[in-house]
Amino acid sequence: MGLRGNNKKIKREIIRKDGLFYHPTFIKKSEKEQIILWLKTLYPIWEMRFSEHNPPPEGDEQRQLKRPVYWLGNWQFACLDYYHPPKGILNRCIAAEDYPPVLKKILEVVEGITKTHFKRHEVPKDWRLNTCLINFYGSLIDPITGKKSDTARVGDHKDFELGPVASISFGERAFFQFVLGKKDLSNNILYEQWLDDCSLQIFGGDLYKDKAFHRVQRVENKLKTIFQLNVEHFETRRINFTFRYVPKEHIIEFKNLPQNQQSDINPYMEKLAERSEHFKRALSNK
């Protein structure tokens, strides 16, 4: 698959390293326009980290995630503990809506780049980018005072899905870091870069995917980008799509989820079903 660019005047570097690929202007203007229009049809939801049957561990507390989210392919609800092979694979991934056509076409190219750039043993046999987390980064707005609180960041974490992960960004730039070892040490930064509007980042392999944690330290507000989306009391200035791979046998229908876990995520399913035919059908088939 060939590489693409959407702005020849912007001379930003395409980065090719073992385990890492970055294209700063990957998404074409027309594709971005289609994707943003489609995003306006979604109604992202706010999730709590824990639930009745998955309470906070000792020393932790119940909390809302820092940003609204939406999943495609399968939905990994926070209170179900996300997908974490090899042990955390059962009852984690609930079948969700499919990708829109514009994303399907883009992913054909992304998957081709991945299979060309990464070593064969770094890409599982049946690997494909069949699940996607959409994160909306920005500021909470107090409904009474109107005061804004910037929550546009993500702490150290790993994406445990098998094989390389692809990330597409829109809006303000994000300062992204791969880190090793203990948190908050200046010498534990493995690699850092800005993720630009319309950029593509792919990472995988032993170092960047398996050993390193990654984080978003901050999101700029220089362009004063504000996306008009269906999220109340929140101002979105960056949108990130993170594409991953989950084996199809680990993706289940809501009706096949154990009863306790069904009750934990039922309020989210009902909220999604207000706007989504897929989730409406999932609830009716319980």
N, C-alpha and C positions, 0 to 999 in steps of 0.2 A: 504494500500500500504506500502511496506517495504522501509526502507531507504537504500541509496546506498553510496558507497565511492569508490574513484579511486586511493587512495594512502595510504596504511596502515602505511607507514613510517612517514607521516606527522600527528602529533598528535595535531590537531586543534579541538576546541570544537564545538559540535553541541549545539546550543542555543535554548531552548524552554521556552518562556515567554508568558504570556497572551498577545495576539495581535501581537506576533513576533516569527518567526521561522527562524533559520539560519543553513545551512549545508555548511561547508567550502570547501568540495571536492565532491560536488554532481554529477557533469558531468563527465562521464567516458572519458578516453583518446580517445577512438574510436569515441565517439559522438562529442567531440570537433573537431577532425580532419574532420569529415563530415560537421560540421557546418561551419568551417573556409573555406573549399572548396566551399561550397554553397555561403558564403558571397562574395567570389571572383567573383561570377556571377552578383552581384548587382552593381548598379551605384547610390550611395547615392547622395542626392541633398542638396544644400544650400537654406534655406528659409529666407525671410525677415519677420520681426515680424508683419508689418502692410501692408496695400495695399490702392489702390485708394478709395475703398468704405468702408474701415475700417482704417481711418487715425490714427496717434498717438494721444492719448489724450493730453490735455494741460499739458505742462511741460515735455512731453516725446518726443522722436524723432525716426524716422525710423532707423532700425538697422538690421544687419544680425545676425542670431543665432550664438552662439559660436561654433557650431559643425555641421557637416553634419548629416543627418538623413535618416532613411528609416522606413516605416510603413508596417505592415502586417495586414490582416483582414479588417481594414479600415484605411484610411489616415486622420489624423486630422491636416490640414494645420494651421500653426501658425496664418496666417492672417484671418482665420475663427473663431479665438478665442478659439479653442479647445472645448472639450466636458465638460460641467459644469452643471450637474443636480443640482437642479430641473428646473432651468430656462433656462440654456443654453444647450438645447438638440436638437434643430432643425437646420438642415443644417450645421452640424459640422463634421459629420463622413461620408466620401466618400468611397464607397466600394473599397477595394484594393486586392492585391494578397493573396492567401492562404499560410499557413505554409508549409514548406518542410516536408517530411515524418519523418525525424529525430526529428524535433521539436514537431510534433504531438505525437510521442511516449513518449517523455520526459514530455509533458504536461499532459498526462494521469496520470503519477505518481505524478506530482506536484498538480494537482487538487485533487487527492486522499489524499495526505498529508494535503492539506488545509482543506478539509471537515472533516478530523479526528482531526486536531489540533485546529481549531477555533470553537467557539461556534456556535450553529445552527443559532441564530438570526444575526450573523455577516456575514453569507453567503446567499445572496439572492436566492430565489427559483430556478430560471433558470440560476444561475451564472455559467459561464465557461470563461476560459481565451481566448477570441476570438479576441482580438486585441493586437498588440505588437508594441511598439516604440523601434527602434534600434538606440542608440546613439553612435557616434564614438568620443571618447575623445582623445585629443592630442594637437598638436601645429600647428598653421598657419605658412606657409612658404612664405615669401615675394618672389614673382616670379622674382623680379629684383635683390635684394641683397642676397637672400637666408637666410636672418635672420629669426629665429624661434621665435614665440610668443606663450607661453603656454596659452591655453584657456580651459584646462581640469578641469572644475569645473561647478557647477550648484548652483544658489542661492536658498534661501528659497522658497518652493512651496508645493502645494498639488496635488495629483492625485485624481480628483474628480469622476472618474468612480466608480460605485457601487461595494461594496464587497472588499475582499482582493486583494492585488497586489503582483505579483511574479516577482522577478528580478534575472537574471542570468548574470554573469560577466565573461569576458575573458581578459587576459593580466595583466597589472600592477595593483597592489592593489589600491583601492580607499578608502579614509577616509570619512565615511558616518555618518551624524548626524541627529537625530530627535530633533527638538527645539520647545519650547513653548514661547509665549509672544513676546516682541519686539525684533527686530534684533540686533545683535552685542552686546548682553549682555552675560557675561561669565556664569551667573547663569541660563540661559534659556535652557541649554542643557539637554534634557530628557534622551537621550541614544546615544552612539556613538560606532562605530565599524569599523574595516577594512573589506572591501569586497574583497575576494581573487579570484584569477584565478580559474574558474570552480565552483564557489560557487553559492548557491541558497539562496535568502532571500525572505521571505514572510511576509508581514505586513498587518494588518487590525484592525477592531474594533474601539471603541470610542476614545481611547487614541492615538495610533500610526497613525491611518488613518484619523479620523475625526477632532481631536483637534490639533495634532502636524503638523508642517511643517517638511520637510526633505530637505537635501542639500548634495551635494558632495563638500567638502572643498578643496580637492586636490587629485591628482592621482600621485602615485610614478613613478619614472623613474630609479629604481635600477636595474631592469633586462635588461634594454635597449631593451624592446620588441617593435618591429615595425611590424605592419601587412601590408602586401602588398595588398592593395585594390585599387579600381577604384575611387580614390578621388585625384584630382589635388591640388597641393600647400598645402597639409596637411599631417601631420605625425601622424598616429593613433597608440596609445599605449595601449588603453583600449577600449573594446566593451561591451556595456551593453544592454541586452534585458529586457524591462519592459512589462510584460504581464498584461492585464486588461480586464474588462468585460464591453461591451456595448450591451444593448438589441438590438436584430436584427431589431426591428422596427425603430430604430434610425439611422440605417446604410442605406444610400441612394446611388443610382447611380448618376454619374456626370450629366447625362442629366436631372435629376429631381431637380438639384440645381437652385435657382433663377438666372436670367441672370446676375445681377451685381456681384454675387459671382462667377459665372462661369468665368466671365472675369478676376476677381482677381486671380484665381488660374490656369487659362488656360496656362500661361507660364510654370508653374511647370508640369502640365499634359502633355504638349508637350515634355518637357525634359524627363519625365519618359517614354513616348510613344516611344522614340527613341530606347529603350532597352527592353521594356516590352510589351508583347502581350496584357496583361490585359488592360493597359492604352491606348494602340493603339485602342482597341475595344471600350473603353469608349468614346474616342474622336469621333470615327466614328459613334457612335450611338446618338450623340447630337440631 
